[in-house]
Amino acid sequence: MKAIRIHETGSADVLRYEEVADPIAKPGEIVMRISATGVNFVDTYYRSGLYKTALPASMGGEAAGSVEAIGEGVSGFTIGDRIGYAMAPLGSYAEKIALPADRVVHIPENVSFEIAAASMLKGWTARYLLRKTFPVEPGHNIVIHAAAGGVGQIAVQWARHLGANIIAVVGNDEKANIATTLGAHHTIISTREDIAKRVKELTNGEGADVVFDSVGKDTYEATLNSLKPLGMFVSFGNASGPLPPINAQILSAKGSLFFTRPGLLAYIRTPQMLRETADDLFDVIGRGIVKIAQPTIYKLENAAQAHRDLEGRKTTGSLVLTP
């Protein structure tokens, strides 16, 4: 079968489209024939070397498709079932992948493979941010950075359903229009506005209850200065580079702030938690509360271009690879 792998870390140029052996379903595993693969910013962290993995390494951690083979001891699945997975293991930039059965979820008939691949990792992330890390309630003032991106678009819609007052931070007017259409009450264009100043103005001088920041280094100071006393800084990405070392005294000086660096794996660490997360996402998609925009689709062999476009911030919404 064909797959994308890296033999060294670096720019998108290190991604290789090559022939590899077909996977086999070992005990406790399922082999998925992949119909759509989600492309996520975390993939660039493995490719660049920011996140470490043994080389040569397979790329990708999210896919949707159908059951092709079932290993010994696996129950609850039959050949041809519509399934998906996200987060681990790596290897979804391929035509097939072997997966631990307890990491696989069923995909409802009313969700296409492309939409599932475009929404699972991002939607599960939005779900833990809004429902678990900082349980959003009606009246909360929340800031969402990169609000026109994959996680951002889902988070804006879900947060609107939960009753929050949403301040969306974006990079240009086109992305501001996207965030507004999805339900953001206010937008801040980071390239020409003082983020923290505008947040304070929009919250009557108080500041935000929580800031969900996936940008990292470039928005670190703005996020600290956007929060009200006892507010929460939720750092869940490094799109512009990793954060500087956190000085705990700054949190005290800024108003006894809370800082957290959550990760999806902790929120789906058991099969039950995984199923609850997946069911919650597919429920809000099925009821039309969260609408997933049709993703930008690239052929598998063009994964390098997908990475270049993603890192160059030339895209909105989600990117998907198809075999």
N, C-alpha and C positions, 0 to 999 in steps of 0.2 A: 504494500500500500504506500501512498504518498503521505509525507508529513513535513512539517516545518521544524527544524532543529537549529541549535547554535553549537558551534565548536569552540567559540571564544566569545567573550562579552564585548559590547561596544555599541555602535550606532545600528540603525536598522539594516545596514548593509551586511551584518553578520548573520542574518536570517537565511537559512538554506532550505530549499525545497528539494527533498531527496526521498529515495526509496528506503523503506524500513520494513522489518518483518511484521506480518499480521499479528495482532494480539491474540492470546488464548485465554479463555475463561477458566481461571484456577478456582479451587474451592472458595466459596463465599463471594465470587465475582460475577459480573455481567459484562459482556462485550456489547458496546453500543456501535451501531453504524451511524456515523455522524451526518446529520443533514444541515446543521448550522452551528457555527462556533462563535461565541461572543469574544470580542476584542476589548480588553480593559486596560486602563492605565497601569495597573499592577504588572501587566505583561511586560511593559517597557522597563520596569524595575529589575525583573529577572534578566532581561536581555542586556541591560546596561551594566549589570553587576552590583547595583545598589542592594538588591536582595540576592543572597548567595544560593547557588545550587551547583551540584556536581556536573561537570562537562564530560562529553557532549550532553546537552539537555534538550528535552522536548519543551515546546512552548504551549501556553494556553491552559486555562483552568475553568472553562465553562463551555458546555455544549448541549445540544438537543438533538434527538434522533430516535432510533428504534432499537429494541432488543434484538440482537443477532445470535447470541449464544448465552447460555446460563450455566454457571459452574455448580459443582456439587454443593448441596446444603443450602441453596438459595430458594426461598419461597416468596410468594407475593408477586411474581413476575412471570410472564409468558412471552414466547417468541413473538415479535411484532409490536409489543407494547410501546406506547409513546412515552419516552422518558427524558429526563434531563439531569444535569448535575452542575455544580459550581463550587469553586474554591480549591478542591484538591481531588485527585492528583493532577499534576501537570501532564500535558499531552493532548489537549483538545484541538491543536492546530494539526489535524490529521483526518484521515478518512474513517478511522475506527479507533476505539480506545477501550481498554479493560478497566473496569471500575469496581471498587468495593460496593456490594449491593446495598449496604446500609448508608451509602452516600448518594444514592440515586432516588429521585422523586418521580412520580407519575405526572405527566403533563395532560391537562384536560383537553378534550377534543376542540373546544372553542378557542384555544390558544395555538397559533401556528408555531412551527419550529423556529422560524426567524424571530418572531416576537418573544418566544421563550428564551432563546439565546441572547436576545437583546436586553432582557429584563431580569433574569434570575439573580446574577451577582449584584447588579446595581439595585434591583428592587429589594433583595434581601438586606443589602446595606442600608438603604433608605428605611426599611422596616425597623432594624435594630436601633438606628439613630433616633428615630421619632417615637418608637414604642418602648424601647428598653434603656438606651443610654441616657436620654433625657426624655421622659414621657411627656409628650406635648399635650397641653390641655387648652381649652378655649381661652382666648385672651392673652396667651403668651406672645411676647414679641421675639421672633426668631429671625436670625440672619442665615441665609444659605448662600455660600460662595459657589461659583461656577454653576449658577442656577439653570443655565441652558444646556448643561452637559447631561450625560446619561443618568447619573445618580440625582443630579439637581432637578431634572424635569420630573422624575418620579416623586422626589421629596416635596417639591412645591405643591403638586396635586394632592398628595396624601396629607400634608400639613394643613392645606386649606380645608380638607374634609374634617380634620381634627379640630378646626376652629381657631388656628393660630393667626396672628397678624404677621404676614410674611414680607421680609425685606430681602429681595433677591439681588445679589451682586453679580454683575456680568461684565464682559469686556467691550461690548459695542451696542449700538442701537438695535441691530437686528436681533441680537440675543436678548436684549431688554424686551422687545416685542414678544418673543417666544415666552419668556417668563411671565409677562403680564397676561398673555392669552391662557396660560396654564393655571393662573389663579393668584399670582403674586400681587400683593397690595401696593408695594412700592418697589422701584428698581434703583440701583446705584450702578453707574458705569465707572468701573475702577480706573479706566485710563484717563479720565478727566475730572473725577470727583474725589474729595477727601472722604474715604469710606467711614471712618469713625465719626467725623463731624456730622455727616449726613445721618448716620444711625441715631446719634443723639438728638438731632433735629426731629427726626421722624418718631421718636419715642418721648417727646416732650422733655428732653434733657436727661432722661433716666438711663437709657442704654438698654441693650437686649438682655433677655433672660438667658439666651443660649446663642452661640455662633457655631455653625457647622462648617468647618474649614477644611477643604480638600486641596487647597492651593499650596500651603506650606510656607516656605521661606518668605515669599514676597508679601504675604498678608499677615504675617505673624504680629507685627506691631499694631496694625489696624484692628485685628481681632481682639487683642488685649484691651485696646482703648475703646472698643465698641460695647463692652459688657457693663451691665449695672453691677453694683455690689452684690456678691453672692451668685453672680452669673457663672455660666459654665462654658469653657473653651473646649470644644470637641474637635480635636485634630485627627482627621482620618485619611489624609493623603499628602503627597509631596509633589504635586504637579510642577511646582517651580523650584523644587529642591528641598532637602530636609530642613527641619527647624533648627535654630541654634539651641545650644544647651539651655534647659529651663532653670532659671534661678527662682527658687521657691519664694524668696523674699518679694519678688515682683508681684506674685499672686496676692500676697498680703497687702502690699502697697496700693494695688489697683482696686482693692475692695473685697478682700477675702474671697478671691475667685477660686473656682474649681477648674482643674485642668485634667483632661483624660485623653488617652490615645487608644481608642478601642479598635478591635479587629473583628471581622465577621466570624472567624473560626470559633471564637469563644461563645458566640451566640447560637451556633448550630452544632455544638460539640457532641450532642447525643442524637440518635435517630429521631427521637420524639421532638426535640427542639428543631431539628431540620424540617420535619414534616409540618410542624406548626407554622414555621416561618414561610415555607413554600405555599401552604394552604392559604395563609393570610394574604400573601401577594396575589396568588391566582384568584382569590375571592374579590379583591378590590379591582383587579383588571376585569374580571368577569362581570362585575356590577357597573362597570363604566366609571368608577370613581377615579381610577388611574388609567389614562389612555397612553399606550406606548406608541410613539411615532414609528412609522416604518423606518427600519434602520438603513444606513448606507451599507450596501453589500459589495464585497470584494471577493474575487476568486481566491482560493487557498494559496495558489502560487504567488499572489500579489500581496501577501501579508506584510512585506517590507513597506510597501506604499501605504498600507493602512496605518502602520506605526508612524511613518513620517507625517501623515495628515493629522493623526491624533496628537502627536507631540507638538506639531506646528499650530495647534488650536484652529485648524481649518474646518473642523466639523462641529455639528451640533447633534445632540442625541447619541444614538448608539451605532457601533460598527459591527458588522457580522461577516464572517468568512463562510463561503460554501465550497464544497469539494468540486 
